[in-house]
């Protein structure tokens, strides 16, 4: 039976269950923003979980039908008479914060990609997927956090992609067992990693080199994402984003510490380490003003769904 995510309290419980890192960081936010963040996260996670809930019990046509129903429900939520929707907390939030519905449609499109793709040939293909399932979440959250400039948007998209790439690297073994490989095939070939080694979970030197390359790419995106933090409202929103980014990037450190074994060990940041990161950032609060930061050519980086490959290079 699917869990209800209609009210703010249900959304809070849903977030606590499925997003431990964000839930931990969210307590820094003012109450109104915290509840709004739970409401939009609840919808985003629900979209992802709809397919998981019936996976293995229905074919792709049935799953696609579920996603199409969600598309219609989303349009209804944004309709003038959408007050009749069961998604009361979500509707109140998207209207209050002016969150474009296109972001949520892109998310549904990304989840739908998992129904038809199990491999990605190039990084450009993977970028499109990451934009849909992760970058748009960063853009959605930026609407909630509040920003003084559109120059916060491209870094927000970068943070989403960095976190999704981190998920991909952490879950290589788990995804393989489900028949999925998200690391681009072109790069697997370039680093000389054999498909049979992947299938067998062998951590070869070639695989380590491939993982080092992937980790450095993700870290580069985390660094770019930091450029947007000073443009966010300084009410805990900056601290929240910084804490999320630093904590999630810590997963990459654990992967390295584990010798790049992502087949038999699942990298995670222990709770006490999260507390330590929070204390560290609390003692060195990010107080820089937007004028003291020089973003990386934000005007040339399209963050619209159609421009996903431009954003995530």
C-alpha positions as a Markdown table, in Angstrom:
| # | Residue | x | y | z |
|---|---|---|---|---|
| 1 | Unk | 0.0 | 0.0 | 0.0 |
| 2 | Unk | 1.4 | 3.4 | -1.0 |
| 3 | Unk | 2.1 | 5.9 | 1.8 |
| 4 | Unk | 0.1 | 9.1 | 1.8 |
| 5 | Unk | 2.1 | 12.3 | 1.4 |
| 6 | Unk | -0.8 | 14.9 | 1.4 |
| 7 | Unk | -0.2 | 17.0 | 4.5 |
| 8 | Unk | 2.8 | 18.8 | 5.8 |
| 9 | Unk | 3.2 | 16.2 | 8.7 |
| 10 | Unk | 3.0 | 13.3 | 6.3 |
| 11 | Unk | 5.5 | 15.0 | 4.1 |
| 12 | Unk | 7.9 | 15.4 | 7.1 |
| 13 | Unk | 7.6 | 11.7 | 8.0 |
| 14 | Unk | 8.2 | 10.8 | 4.3 |
| 15 | Unk | 11.3 | 12.9 | 4.1 |
| 16 | Unk | 12.7 | 11.6 | 7.4 |
| 17 | Unk | 12.2 | 8.0 | 6.1 |
| 18 | Unk | 13.8 | 8.5 | 2.6 |
| 19 | Unk | 16.2 | 11.4 | 2.8 |
| 20 | Unk | 18.2 | 11.2 | 6.0 |
| 21 | Unk | 20.9 | 13.7 | 4.9 |
| 22 | Unk | 18.5 | 16.3 | 3.8 |
| 23 | Unk | 16.2 | 15.8 | 6.9 |
| 24 | Unk | 19.3 | 16.3 | 9.1 |
| 25 | Unk | 20.3 | 19.5 | 7.3 |
| 26 | Unk | 16.7 | 20.8 | 7.1 |
| 27 | Unk | 16.5 | 21.6 | 10.8 |
| 28 | Unk | 18.6 | 24.7 | 10.2 |
| 29 | Unk | 15.8 | 26.2 | 8.1 |
| 30 | Unk | 13.1 | 28.5 | 9.4 |
| 31 | Unk | 9.9 | 26.4 | 10.1 |
| 32 | Unk | 7.9 | 27.7 | 7.1 |
| 33 | Unk | 10.7 | 26.8 | 4.7 |
| 34 | Unk | 11.4 | 23.5 | 6.3 |
| 35 | Unk | 7.8 | 22.4 | 5.9 |
| 36 | Unk | 7.7 | 23.7 | 2.3 |
| 37 | Unk | 10.9 | 21.7 | 1.6 |
| 38 | Unk | 9.3 | 18.5 | 3.0 |
| 39 | Unk | 6.2 | 19.1 | 0.9 |
| 40 | Unk | 8.1 | 19.3 | -2.4 |
| 41 | Unk | 10.5 | 16.6 | -1.5 |
| 42 | Unk | 7.5 | 14.3 | -0.6 |
| 43 | Unk | 6.1 | 14.7 | -4.1 |
| 44 | Unk | 9.5 | 14.2 | -5.8 |
| 45 | Unk | 10.2 | 11.0 | -3.9 |
| 46 | Unk | 6.6 | 9.8 | -4.4 |
| 47 | Unk | 7.1 | 10.1 | -8.2 |
| 48 | Unk | 10.2 | 7.9 | -7.8 |
| 49 | Unk | 8.6 | 5.4 | -5.5 |
| 50 | Unk | 5.5 | 4.9 | -7.7 |
| 51 | Unk | 7.6 | 2.9 | -10.2 |
| 52 | Unk | 9.5 | 1.1 | -7.4 |
| 53 | Unk | 6.2 | 0.1 | -5.7 |
| 54 | Unk | 5.1 | -2.0 | -8.7 |
| 55 | Unk | 8.4 | -2.9 | -10.1 |
| 56 | Unk | 8.5 | -6.6 | -11.0 |
| 57 | Unk | 4.8 | -6.8 | -10.8 |
| 58 | Unk | 3.9 | -4.9 | -14.0 |
| 59 | Unk | 5.3 | -4.3 | -17.4 |
| 60 | Unk | 6.7 | -1.0 | -18.7 |
| 61 | Unk | 3.3 | -0.1 | -20.2 |
| 62 | Unk | 1.6 | -0.2 | -16.8 |
| 63 | Unk | 4.4 | 1.8 | -15.2 |
| 64 | Unk | 4.3 | 4.4 | -17.9 |
| 65 | Unk | 0.5 | 4.6 | -17.3 |
| 66 | Unk | 1.2 | 5.4 | -13.7 |
| 67 | Unk | 3.5 | 8.2 | -14.6 |
| 68 | Unk | 1.1 | 9.6 | -17.1 |
| 69 | Unk | -1.6 | 9.7 | -14.4 |
| 70 | Unk | 0.9 | 11.6 | -12.2 |
| 71 | Unk | 1.4 | 14.1 | -15.0 |
| 72 | Unk | -2.4 | 14.7 | -15.2 |
| 73 | Unk | -2.6 | 15.0 | -11.4 |
| 74 | Unk | 0.3 | 17.5 | -11.5 |
| 75 | Unk | -1.5 | 19.7 | -14.1 |
| 76 | Unk | -4.6 | 19.5 | -11.9 |
| 77 | Unk | -2.7 | 20.7 | -8.9 |
| 78 | Unk | -1.6 | 23.8 | -10.8 |
| 79 | Unk | -5.1 | 24.4 | -12.2 |
| 80 | Unk | -7.2 | 27.3 | -10.9 |
| 81 | Unk | -9.6 | 24.8 | -9.3 |
| 82 | Unk | -6.8 | 22.6 | -8.0 |
| 83 | Unk | -7.8 | 23.2 | -4.4 |
| 84 | Unk | -9.7 | 20.0 | -4.6 |
| 85 | Unk | -6.5 | 17.9 | -4.9 |
| 86 | Unk | -5.5 | 15.6 | -2.1 |
| 87 | Unk | -1.9 | 17.1 | -2.4 |
| 88 | Unk | -2.8 | 20.0 | -0.2 |
| 89 | Unk | 0.6 | 20.7 | 1.3 |
| 90 | Unk | 2.3 | 20.4 | -2.1 |
| 91 | Unk | -0.2 | 22.7 | -3.8 |
| 92 | Unk | 0.1 | 25.3 | -1.1 |
| 93 | Unk | 3.9 | 25.2 | -1.4 |
| 94 | Unk | 4.3 | 25.4 | -5.2 |
| 95 | Unk | 1.8 | 28.3 | -5.4 |
| 96 | Unk | 3.3 | 30.2 | -2.5 |
| 97 | Unk | 6.9 | 29.9 | -3.8 |
| 98 | Unk | 6.1 | 30.1 | -7.5 |
| 99 | Unk | 7.7 | 26.8 | -8.4 |
| 100 | Unk | 7.4 | 26.2 | -12.2 |
| 101 | Unk | 5.5 | 23.0 | -12.9 |
| 102 | Unk | 8.0 | 22.3 | -15.7 |
| 103 | Unk | 10.5 | 21.2 | -13.1 |
| 104 | Unk | 8.2 | 18.4 | -11.9 |
| 105 | Unk | 7.4 | 17.3 | -15.4 |
| 106 | Unk | 11.1 | 17.0 | -16.1 |
| 107 | Unk | 11.4 | 14.9 | -12.9 |
| 108 | Unk | 8.7 | 12.5 | -14.2 |
| 109 | Unk | 10.4 | 12.3 | -17.5 |
| 110 | Unk | 13.7 | 11.3 | -15.7 |
| 111 | Unk | 12.0 | 8.6 | -13.8 |
| 112 | Unk | 10.4 | 7.4 | -17.0 |
| 113 | Unk | 13.9 | 7.1 | -18.5 |
| 114 | Unk | 14.6 | 4.3 | -16.0 |
| 115 | Unk | 11.8 | 2.3 | -17.6 |
| 116 | Unk | 13.5 | 2.2 | -21.0 |
| 117 | Unk | 17.2 | 2.7 | -20.4 |
| 118 | Unk | 19.7 | 0.5 | -18.5 |
| 119 | Unk | 22.9 | 1.9 | -20.1 |
| 120 | Unk | 24.1 | 5.4 | -21.0 |
| 121 | Unk | 26.5 | 5.6 | -24.0 |
| 122 | Unk | 28.1 | 9.0 | -23.2 |
| 123 | Unk | 28.3 | 11.5 | -20.4 |
| 124 | Unk | 26.0 | 13.8 | -22.4 |
| 125 | Unk | 23.3 | 11.2 | -22.2 |
| 126 | Unk | 23.8 | 10.8 | -18.5 |
| 127 | Unk | 23.7 | 14.6 | -18.0 |
| 128 | Unk | 20.2 | 14.6 | -19.4 |
| 129 | Unk | 19.1 | 12.0 | -16.9 |
| 130 | Unk | 20.8 | 13.7 | -14.0 |
| 131 | Unk | 19.2 | 17.0 | -15.0 |
| 132 | Unk | 15.7 | 15.4 | -14.9 |
| 133 | Unk | 16.1 | 13.4 | -11.7 |
| 134 | Unk | 18.4 | 15.7 | -9.7 |
| 135 | Unk | 19.2 | 19.1 | -11.1 |
| 136 | Unk | 15.5 | 20.1 | -11.2 |
| 137 | Unk | 15.3 | 19.2 | -7.5 |
| 138 | Unk | 18.1 | 21.7 | -6.8 |
| 139 | Unk | 16.2 | 24.3 | -8.8 |
| 140 | Unk | 12.9 | 23.5 | -7.0 |
| 141 | Unk | 14.7 | 23.9 | -3.6 |
| 142 | Unk | 16.2 | 27.2 | -4.7 |
| 143 | Unk | 12.7 | 28.5 | -5.2 |
| 144 | Unk | 11.9 | 27.6 | -1.5 |
| 145 | Unk | 15.2 | 28.9 | -0.1 |
| 146 | Unk | 14.9 | 32.2 | -1.9 |
| 147 | Unk | 17.6 | 33.9 | -3.9 |
| 148 | Unk | 18.8 | 37.5 | -4.7 |
| 149 | Unk | 19.9 | 36.6 | -8.2 |
| 150 | Unk | 19.3 | 34.1 | -11.0 |
| 151 | Unk | 23.0 | 33.4 | -10.8 |
| 152 | Unk | 22.1 | 30.9 | -8.0 |
| 153 | Unk | 20.3 | 28.6 | -10.5 |
| 154 | Unk | 23.1 | 27.1 | -12.5 |
| 155 | Unk | 25.1 | 26.2 | -9.3 |
| 156 | Unk | 21.9 | 24.7 | -7.8 |
| 157 | Unk | 21.6 | 22.5 | -10.9 |
| 158 | Unk | 25.3 | 21.5 | -10.5 |
| 159 | Unk | 24.7 | 20.5 | -6.9 |
| 160 | Unk | 21.9 | 18.2 | -7.9 |
| 161 | Unk | 24.0 | 16.6 | -10.6 |
| 162 | Unk | 26.9 | 16.2 | -8.2 |
| 163 | Unk | 24.7 | 14.4 | -5.7 |
| 164 | Unk | 23.2 | 12.2 | -8.3 |
| 165 | Unk | 26.7 | 11.2 | -9.6 |
| 166 | Unk | 27.6 | 10.4 | -6.0 |
| 167 | Unk | 24.6 | 8.2 | -5.8 |
| 168 | Unk | 25.6 | 6.4 | -9.0 |
| 169 | Unk | 29.1 | 5.8 | -7.7 |
| 170 | Unk | 28.0 | 4.6 | -4.3 |
| 171 | Unk | 25.4 | 2.2 | -5.9 |
| 172 | Unk | 27.4 | 0.7 | -8.7 |
| 173 | Unk | 27.0 | -2.8 | -7.2 |
| 174 | Unk | 23.4 | -2.5 | -6.3 |
| 175 | Unk | 22.5 | -1.1 | -9.7 |
| 176 | Unk | 24.4 | -3.9 | -11.4 |
| 177 | Unk | 22.3 | -6.5 | -9.6 |
| 178 | Unk | 19.2 | -4.8 | -11.1 |
| 179 | Unk | 20.8 | -4.9 | -14.5 |
| 180 | Unk | 21.7 | -1.2 | -14.7 |
| 181 | Unk | 24.9 | 0.6 | -15.4 |
| 182 | Unk | 24.8 | 4.4 | -15.2 |
| 183 | Unk | 28.6 | 5.1 | -15.7 |
| 184 | Unk | 28.9 | 6.0 | -19.4 |
| 185 | Unk | 29.9 | 3.1 | -21.5 |
| 186 | Unk | 32.3 | 5.2 | -23.5 |
| 187 | Unk | 34.3 | 5.9 | -20.3 |
| 188 | Unk | 34.2 | 2.3 | -19.1 |
| 189 | Unk | 35.8 | 1.3 | -22.5 |
| 190 | Unk | 38.3 | 4.2 | -22.3 |
| 191 | Unk | 39.6 | 3.1 | -18.9 |
| 192 | Unk | 39.8 | -0.6 | -20.1 |
| 193 | Unk | 37.3 | -1.9 | -17.6 |
| 194 | Unk | 36.0 | -5.3 | -18.8 |
| 195 | Unk | 32.2 | -5.9 | -18.6 |
| 196 | Unk | 32.9 | -9.3 | -17.0 |
| 197 | Unk | 34.9 | -7.6 | -14.2 |
| 198 | Unk | 32.0 | -5.3 | -13.5 |
| 199 | Unk | 29.6 | -8.3 | -13.5 |
| 200 | Unk | 31.8 | -10.2 | -11.1 |
| 201 | Unk | 32.4 | -7.2 | -8.9 |
| 202 | Unk | 36.2 | -7.2 | -9.3 |
| 203 | Unk | 38.0 | -4.1 | -8.2 |
| 204 | Unk | 40.8 | -4.0 | -10.8 |
| 205 | Unk | 43.3 | -1.2 | -11.2 |
| 206 | Unk | 41.5 | -0.1 | -14.3 |
| 207 | Unk | 38.3 | 0.1 | -12.3 |
| 208 | Unk | 40.0 | 2.2 | -9.6 |
| 209 | Unk | 41.2 | 4.6 | -12.3 |
| 210 | Unk | 37.7 | 4.9 | -13.7 |
| 211 | Unk | 36.3 | 5.6 | -10.2 |
| 212 | Unk | 39.0 | 8.2 | -9.6 |
| 213 | Unk | 38.0 | 10.0 | -12.7 |
| 214 | Unk | 34.3 | 9.9 | -11.8 |
| 215 | Unk | 34.9 | 11.1 | -8.3 |
| 216 | Unk | 36.9 | 14.1 | -9.5 |
| 217 | Unk | 34.1 | 15.0 | -11.9 |
| 218 | Unk | 31.6 | 15.0 | -9.1 |
| 219 | Unk | 33.9 | 17.0 | -6.8 |
| 220 | Unk | 34.3 | 19.6 | -9.6 |
| 221 | Unk | 30.5 | 20.0 | -9.7 |
| 222 | Unk | 30.4 | 20.4 | -5.9 |
| 223 | Unk | 33.0 | 23.2 | -6.1 |
| 224 | Unk | 31.0 | 24.9 | -8.8 |
| 225 | Unk | 27.8 | 24.5 | -6.7 |
| 226 | Unk | 29.5 | 26.5 | -3.9 |
| 227 | Unk | 29.5 | 29.6 | -6.1 |
| 228 | Unk | 25.7 | 29.9 | -5.8 |
| 229 | Unk | 25.5 | 29.8 | -2.0 |
| 230 | Unk | 26.0 | 33.5 | -1.3 |
| 231 | Unk | 23.0 | 34.3 | -3.5 |
| 232 | Unk | 20.7 | 32.4 | -1.3 |
| 233 | Unk | 18.7 | 34.0 | 1.6 |
| 234 | Unk | 20.8 | 34.1 | 4.7 |
| 235 | Unk | 18.3 | 32.7 | 7.1 |
| 236 | Unk | 19.7 | 29.2 | 7.4 |
| 237 | Unk | 19.2 | 28.4 | 3.7 |
| 238 | Unk | 22.9 | 28.9 | 2.9 |
| 239 | Unk | 24.0 | 26.8 | 5.8 |
| 240 | Unk | 21.5 | 24.1 | 4.8 |
| 241 | Unk | 22.8 | 23.8 | 1.2 |
| 242 | Unk | 26.4 | 23.9 | 2.4 |
| 243 | Unk | 25.8 | 21.2 | 4.9 |
| 244 | Unk | 24.0 | 19.0 | 2.4 |
| 245 | Unk | 26.8 | 19.4 | -0.2 |
| 246 | Unk | 29.6 | 18.8 | 2.2 |
| 247 | Unk | 27.9 | 15.8 | 3.8 |
| 248 | Unk | 27.0 | 14.2 | 0.5 |
| 249 | Unk | 30.5 | 14.8 | -0.9 |
| 250 | Unk | 31.8 | 12.9 | 2.1 |
| 251 | Unk | 30.4 | 9.7 | 0.5 |
| 252 | Unk | 33.1 | 10.1 | -2.1 |
| 253 | Unk | 35.8 | 10.2 | 0.6 |
| 254 | Unk | 34.3 | 6.9 | 2.1 |
| 255 | Unk | 34.4 | 5.3 | -1.4 |
| 256 | Unk | 38.1 | 6.1 | -1.6 |
| 257 | Unk | 38.7 | 4.9 | 1.9 |
| 258 | Unk | 37.0 | 1.6 | 1.0 |
| 259 | Unk | 39.5 | 1.1 | -1.9 |
| 260 | Unk | 36.8 | 1.8 | -4.5 |
| 261 | Unk | 34.9 | -1.4 | -3.5 |
| 262 | Unk | 31.4 | -0.3 | -4.4 |
| 263 | Unk | 30.3 | -3.9 | -5.0 |
| 264 | Unk | 30.4 | -5.4 | -1.5 |
| 265 | Unk | 30.4 | -2.2 | 0.6 |
| 266 | Unk | 27.9 | 0.7 | 0.6 |
| 267 | Unk | 29.6 | 4.0 | 1.4 |
| 268 | Unk | 27.8 | 6.2 | 3.9 |
| 269 | Unk | 28.7 | 9.1 | 6.2 |
| 270 | Unk | 28.1 | 8.1 | 9.9 |
| 271 | Unk | 25.7 | 10.3 | 11.9 |
| 272 | Unk | 28.5 | 11.6 | 14.3 |
| 273 | Unk | 30.5 | 12.7 | 11.2 |
| 274 | Unk | 27.4 | 14.6 | 10.0 |
| 275 | Unk | 27.2 | 16.3 | 13.4 |
| 276 | Unk | 30.9 | 17.2 | 13.2 |
| 277 | Unk | 30.4 | 18.7 | 9.7 |
| 278 | Unk | 27.5 | 20.7 | 11.0 |
| 279 | Unk | 29.5 | 22.0 | 14.0 |
| 280 | Unk | 32.4 | 22.9 | 11.7 |
| 281 | Unk | 30.2 | 24.9 | 9.4 |
| 282 | Unk | 28.4 | 26.5 | 12.3 |
| 283 | Unk | 31.7 | 27.8 | 13.6 |
| 284 | Unk | 32.7 | 29.1 | 10.2 |
| 285 | Unk | 29.4 | 30.4 | 8.8 |
| 286 | Unk | 29.3 | 31.3 | 5.2 |
| 287 | Unk | 28.9 | 35.1 | 5.3 |
| 288 | Unk | 30.3 | 36.2 | 1.9 |
| 289 | Unk | 28.2 | 38.6 | -0.1 |
| 290 | Unk | 27.3 | 38.0 | -3.7 |
| 291 | Unk | 29.6 | 40.8 | -4.8 |
| 292 | Unk | 32.6 | 38.9 | -3.4 |
| 293 | Unk | 32.0 | 35.9 | -5.6 |
| 294 | Unk | 32.7 | 35.5 | -9.3 |
| 295 | Unk | 30.4 | 32.8 | -10.7 |
| 296 | Unk | 31.6 | 30.7 | -13.6 |
| 297 | Unk | 30.0 | 32.3 | -16.7 |
| 298 | Unk | 26.5 | 31.9 | -15.4 |
| 299 | Unk | 25.0 | 33.8 | -18.3 |
| 300 | Unk | 26.1 | 31.1 | -20.7 |
| 301 | Unk | 24.7 | 28.1 | -18.7 |
| 302 | Unk | 21.1 | 27.4 | -19.7 |
| 303 | Unk | 19.3 | 25.7 | -16.8 |
| 304 | Unk | 16.0 | 25.0 | -18.7 |
| 305 | Unk | 15.1 | 21.3 | -19.4 |
| 306 | Unk | 15.9 | 21.8 | -23.1 |
| 307 | Unk | 19.4 | 23.1 | -22.2 |
| 308 | Unk | 20.4 | 20.3 | -19.8 |
| 309 | Unk | 23.5 | 19.4 | -21.7 |
| 310 | Unk | 24.7 | 23.0 | -21.5 |
| 311 | Unk | 24.3 | 23.2 | -17.8 |
| 312 | Unk | 26.1 | 20.0 | -16.9 |
| 313 | Unk | 29.3 | 20.0 | -18.9 |
